[in-house]
Amino acid sequence: MWQNNLKKIIDEKKMYDEEVNSGASPKEISKLVIEAKKKLNVEIPKEYLDVISKINGLEFNGFILYGIDEYLLDNEINQSIYGLLESNQIWYENEGQKKYLFLGESNISWYVYEYKSNAFIELDNPSGTEILKFNNFYEMFNKLLIDATI
């Protein structure tokens, strides 16, 4: 389902001669996993890594899916992205936010993975109040895509 909503965004960007990023390579994903463990002491959910292998970050209508930080990339990207590690280092300046892995954001939401409950959650930005809980990352990513195209 999320693939169809992503295709809508890809098609719309093409109308303006813009391209989304292609997926990250296995080597780039491996570098991200290693750096996340080293710099943030976190494991990255496999579903997120699966999506990143198909589209390495996205920014559309104020909705952002973090991608692999540019210094870890071997291949050139089409669209500048917010790096997962760099973004989380910023959010982790608030000690209470270290219970999450921030995967994306919008003007009104954060899209996170909470380690304690193994849950994907949309949080209100800036209060951090839980808005929605999802069964998996794909559901959360699909909502981000739908909201971006409204």
Beta strands, then each sheet from edge to edge (+ up, - down):
strand 1: 58-60
strand 2: 63-65
strand 3: 100-105
strand 4: 109-114
strand 5: 119-124
strand 6: 130-134
sheet 1: 1+ 2- 3+ 4- 5+ 6-
end
